[in-house]
């Protein structure tokens, strides 16, 4: 009696043409993204760097002048003022947005004795300003900041406080823009923080309560360390947005009075489209690009010391 052993069929390997077809299909899927990056991001950056090395007024062909535009920045006294305004605005706006956004997220994350649909209404109300274009927000606040007819000064008058020239005073113009920025963007930070809070394992809090930890101890010992990756993301996004803020400044104050509320982006706009000095404006834009990039890299580097991943 003979036993016939049937050999196992060999595994069929994909042909080389199939692998090429799969690779081509993958490249075709990412092609729109790559083209969008090259056309709308990389291309403009390269063009801006080229124009920064030229004298160009958009009426005549650009004339190569090397680093002369960058050297001229050293003698530009207005650049010092607008750079200071940009730093003050960015640091103040980002700090307040993060602090208020975190406080609002913590408050909404509590087990309130309210129906869930009411809690969702509160969250929607806080987040709504981020959905409205900044130019419309600025137009509304322009009326609220009015010295004689504004809502804010009306209520200050009820408290026997003299009306404030919010938009016409060099002391208050930048403060007014910071208020508008925080009011509009705090909802975004709140939503990001709220998502991070809801992803923290509740077992940590239960264990801390068994050890007798109080609310502040749980917040600084558990919530903040575990929320640090979310805090880093929010800090970077808000910093980039704050350095590029433009709409609120041009609508509310136009950079005035004088240069009291003029940011670097608004200064670039003025040089490019009012003075038609596209070469110098491009050089300023490259400096702003480098500042934002360096700031982001520094934040990522320093985050290694205070960001904790679960």
C-alpha positions as CSV (number, residue, x, y, z in Angstrom):
1,X,0.0,0.0,0.0
2,X,1.5,3.3,-1.1
3,X,0.9,6.6,0.5
4,X,0.8,9.6,-1.8
5,X,2.0,12.8,-0.2
6,X,0.6,15.9,-1.9
7,X,3.1,18.8,-1.9
8,X,1.9,22.2,-0.6
9,X,1.4,24.7,-3.4
10,X,4.1,27.3,-3.5
11,X,3.1,30.8,-2.4
12,X,2.6,33.0,-5.4
13,X,4.8,36.0,-5.3
14,X,3.6,39.3,-6.7
15,X,5.2,40.1,-10.0
16,X,7.4,43.1,-10.4
17,X,4.7,44.8,-12.5
18,X,2.2,44.5,-9.7
19,X,4.6,46.2,-7.2
20,X,5.2,49.0,-9.7
21,X,1.5,49.4,-10.2
22,X,0.9,49.6,-6.4
23,X,3.7,52.2,-6.0
24,X,2.4,54.3,-8.9
25,X,-1.1,54.2,-7.4
26,X,0.3,55.4,-4.0
27,X,2.2,58.3,-5.7
28,X,-1.0,59.3,-7.5
29,X,-2.9,59.5,-4.3
30,X,-0.3,61.9,-2.7
31,X,0.3,63.8,-5.9
32,X,-2.4,66.5,-5.2
33,X,-1.0,67.2,-1.7
34,X,2.6,67.4,-3.1
35,X,1.5,69.7,-5.9
36,X,-0.4,71.9,-3.5
37,X,2.6,72.1,-1.2
38,X,5.0,73.0,-4.1
39,X,2.6,75.5,-5.7
40,X,1.2,77.3,-2.6
41,X,4.0,76.8,0.0
42,X,7.4,75.9,-1.3
43,X,7.1,78.0,-4.5
44,X,6.1,81.2,-2.7
45,X,8.9,80.8,-0.1
46,X,11.5,80.4,-2.9
47,X,10.1,83.4,-4.8
48,X,10.1,85.5,-1.6
49,X,13.7,84.7,-0.9
50,X,14.6,85.6,-4.5
51,X,12.7,89.0,-4.4
52,X,14.4,89.7,-1.0
53,X,17.7,89.9,-2.8
54,X,16.4,92.4,-5.4
55,X,15.1,95.9,-5.8
56,X,11.5,95.4,-7.1
57,X,8.6,97.8,-7.2
58,X,6.3,95.6,-9.3
59,X,6.5,98.2,-12.2
60,X,9.9,97.3,-13.4
61,X,11.8,94.0,-13.6
62,X,13.5,93.0,-10.3
63,X,17.1,94.2,-10.0
64,X,19.5,92.0,-8.0
65,X,21.2,93.9,-5.1
66,X,22.3,91.1,-2.9
67,X,21.8,91.4,0.9
68,X,21.2,95.2,0.7
69,X,17.6,94.9,1.9
70,X,18.7,92.9,5.0
71,X,21.4,95.5,5.7
72,X,18.8,98.3,5.5
73,X,16.8,96.7,8.3
74,X,19.6,97.6,10.8
75,X,18.9,101.3,10.3
76,X,15.1,101.0,10.2
77,X,13.8,102.5,13.4
78,X,10.2,101.7,12.6
79,X,11.1,98.1,12.3
80,X,12.3,98.1,16.0
81,X,8.9,99.5,17.0
82,X,6.8,97.1,15.1
83,X,9.0,94.2,16.2
84,X,8.4,95.2,19.8
85,X,4.6,95.4,19.2
86,X,4.6,92.0,17.6
87,X,6.5,90.4,20.5
88,X,4.3,92.1,23.1
89,X,1.1,91.2,21.3
90,X,2.2,87.6,20.7
91,X,3.3,86.8,24.2
92,X,0.3,88.5,25.8
93,X,-2.3,87.0,23.4
94,X,-0.9,83.5,23.5
95,X,-0.6,83.5,27.3
96,X,-4.1,84.7,27.9
97,X,-5.6,82.5,25.3
98,X,-4.0,79.4,26.8
99,X,-4.8,80.3,30.4
100,X,-8.5,81.2,29.8
101,X,-8.9,78.2,27.4
102,X,-7.5,75.8,30.1
103,X,-9.7,77.3,32.8
104,X,-12.8,77.0,30.6
105,X,-12.0,73.4,29.7
106,X,-11.5,72.4,33.3
107,X,-14.8,74.0,34.2
108,X,-16.7,72.3,31.4
109,X,-15.0,69.0,32.2
110,X,-16.4,68.9,35.7
111,X,-19.4,66.7,36.4
112,X,-21.9,69.6,36.5
113,X,-25.4,68.9,37.7
114,X,-26.8,69.9,34.3
115,X,-28.3,67.8,31.4
116,X,-25.8,66.9,28.8
117,X,-27.5,68.9,26.0
118,X,-27.1,72.1,28.2
119,X,-23.4,71.3,28.6
120,X,-23.1,70.9,24.8
121,X,-24.8,74.3,24.4
122,X,-22.2,76.0,26.7
123,X,-19.4,74.3,24.7
124,X,-20.9,75.5,21.4
125,X,-21.3,79.1,22.6
126,X,-17.7,79.2,23.8
127,X,-16.5,77.8,20.5
128,X,-18.7,79.9,18.2
129,X,-16.4,82.9,17.8
130,X,-13.7,80.8,16.1
131,X,-16.2,80.1,13.3
132,X,-16.6,83.8,12.5
133,X,-14.1,85.5,10.2
134,X,-11.8,87.9,12.1
135,X,-12.7,90.8,9.9
136,X,-16.4,90.6,11.0
137,X,-15.4,90.1,14.6
138,X,-13.2,93.2,14.4
139,X,-16.0,95.3,12.9
140,X,-18.3,94.4,15.8
141,X,-15.7,95.1,18.4
142,X,-14.9,98.4,16.6
143,X,-18.3,99.6,17.6
144,X,-18.0,98.2,21.2
145,X,-14.7,100.1,21.6
146,X,-16.2,103.4,20.4
147,X,-15.4,106.2,22.9
148,X,-18.8,107.8,23.0
149,X,-21.2,105.1,21.7
150,X,-19.4,102.0,22.7
151,X,-20.9,99.3,25.0
152,X,-17.8,99.0,27.1
153,X,-17.5,102.6,27.9
154,X,-21.2,102.7,28.7
155,X,-20.8,100.2,31.5
156,X,-17.6,101.8,32.6
157,X,-19.6,105.0,33.0
158,X,-22.1,103.2,35.2
159,X,-19.1,102.5,37.5
160,X,-18.1,106.3,37.3
161,X,-15.0,105.5,35.3
162,X,-14.0,108.0,32.6
163,X,-14.4,106.8,29.0
164,X,-11.3,105.2,27.5
165,X,-10.1,105.9,24.0
166,X,-9.6,102.2,23.3
167,X,-8.6,102.5,19.6
168,X,-7.4,106.1,19.5
169,X,-4.8,105.9,22.4
170,X,-1.3,104.6,22.0
171,X,-1.7,103.2,25.5
172,X,-4.8,101.1,24.8
173,X,-4.8,100.4,21.1
174,X,-2.6,97.2,21.3
175,X,-4.5,96.2,24.5
176,X,-7.8,96.4,22.5
177,X,-6.4,94.1,19.8
178,X,-5.2,91.6,22.4
179,X,-8.7,91.5,23.9
180,X,-10.3,90.8,20.5
181,X,-7.8,88.1,19.7
182,X,-8.3,86.3,23.0
183,X,-12.1,86.5,22.7
184,X,-12.1,85.0,19.3
185,X,-9.5,82.3,19.7
186,X,-10.0,81.1,23.3
187,X,-12.8,78.7,22.1
188,X,-10.3,76.8,20.0
189,X,-7.9,76.3,22.9
190,X,-10.8,75.4,25.1
191,X,-11.9,72.6,22.7
192,X,-8.4,71.2,22.4
193,X,-7.8,71.2,26.1
194,X,-11.3,69.7,26.7
195,X,-10.4,66.8,24.4
196,X,-7.1,66.3,26.2
197,X,-8.8,66.3,29.6
198,X,-11.4,63.7,28.5
199,X,-8.6,61.4,27.4
200,X,-6.9,61.3,30.8
201,X,-7.5,58.0,32.6
202,X,-9.8,58.5,35.6
203,X,-7.9,55.9,37.6
204,X,-5.2,58.4,38.3
205,X,-7.6,60.7,40.0
206,X,-9.2,57.9,42.0
207,X,-5.8,56.7,43.2
208,X,-4.9,60.3,44.2
209,X,-8.1,60.7,46.2
210,X,-7.3,57.5,48.1
211,X,-4.0,59.0,49.0
212,X,-5.8,62.2,50.3
213,X,-4.8,64.5,47.4
214,X,-6.8,67.7,47.1
215,X,-8.1,69.5,44.0
216,X,-5.0,71.6,43.5
217,X,-2.7,68.7,44.1
218,X,-4.6,66.6,41.5
219,X,-4.5,69.5,39.0
220,X,-0.7,70.2,39.3
221,X,0.3,66.6,39.9
222,X,-1.9,64.8,37.4
223,X,-3.8,67.1,35.0
224,X,-1.0,69.4,33.9
225,X,1.6,66.7,33.4
226,X,-0.7,64.5,31.4
227,X,-2.1,67.5,29.5
228,X,1.4,68.8,28.6
229,X,1.4,67.4,25.0
230,X,-1.9,69.1,24.4
231,X,-0.5,72.3,26.0
232,X,2.6,72.2,23.7
233,X,0.4,71.8,20.6
234,X,-1.9,74.7,21.6
235,X,1.1,76.9,22.4
236,X,2.7,76.3,19.0
237,X,-0.4,76.8,17.0
238,X,-1.4,80.0,18.9
239,X,2.2,81.4,18.6
240,X,2.2,80.9,14.8
241,X,-1.2,82.5,14.5
242,X,-0.4,85.4,16.8
243,X,2.8,86.3,14.8
244,X,0.8,86.4,11.6
245,X,-2.2,88.4,13.0
246,X,-3.3,91.0,10.5
247,X,-7.1,91.4,10.1
248,X,-8.0,92.7,13.5
249,X,-5.1,95.3,13.4
250,X,-5.9,96.7,10.0
251,X,-9.7,96.9,10.8
252,X,-9.5,98.2,14.4
253,X,-6.6,100.7,14.3
254,X,-4.8,100.4,11.0
255,X,-1.6,100.1,13.0
256,X,-2.1,103.5,14.7
257,X,-2.0,105.8,16.3
258,X,1.4,106.2,14.8
259,X,2.9,102.7,15.0
260,X,1.5,101.9,18.4
261,X,-0.4,98.9,17.2
262,X,1.4,98.1,14.0
263,X,2.7,94.5,13.8
264,X,5.4,93.1,11.5
265,X,2.8,91.6,9.2
266,X,1.0,94.9,8.8
267,X,4.4,96.6,8.2
268,X,5.2,94.1,5.5
269,X,1.8,94.8,3.9
270,X,2.5,98.5,4.0
271,X,5.9,98.2,2.4
272,X,4.7,95.9,-0.3
273,X,1.3,97.3,-1.4
274,X,1.5,101.0,-0.3
275,X,5.2,101.8,-0.8
276,X,5.6,99.3,-3.6
277,X,8.9,98.2,-2.1
278,X,8.4,94.5,-2.8
279,X,12.1,93.7,-2.3
280,X,12.3,95.1,1.2
281,X,8.9,93.6,2.1
282,X,10.1,90.2,0.9
283,X,13.2,90.5,3.1
284,X,11.0,91.3,6.1
285,X,8.8,88.3,5.3
286,X,11.8,86.0,5.2
287,X,12.9,87.3,8.6
288,X,9.4,86.7,10.0
289,X,9.5,83.2,8.5
290,X,12.8,82.5,10.2
291,X,11.6,83.9,13.5
292,X,8.5,81.7,13.5
293,X,10.5,78.6,12.5
294,X,13.2,79.2,15.2
295,X,10.6,79.9,17.8
296,X,8.8,76.6,17.0
297,X,12.0,74.7,17.1
298,X,12.9,76.2,20.4
299,X,9.5,75.3,21.8
300,X,9.9,71.7,20.6
301,X,13.4,71.5,22.1
302,X,12.4,72.9,25.5
303,X,9.4,70.6,25.5
304,X,11.7,67.6,26.1
305,X,12.1,68.9,29.7
306,X,8.4,69.5,30.6
307,X,6.2,67.5,28.3
308,X,5.3,64.1,29.7
309,X,3.8,61.3,27.6
310,X,1.6,58.8,29.3
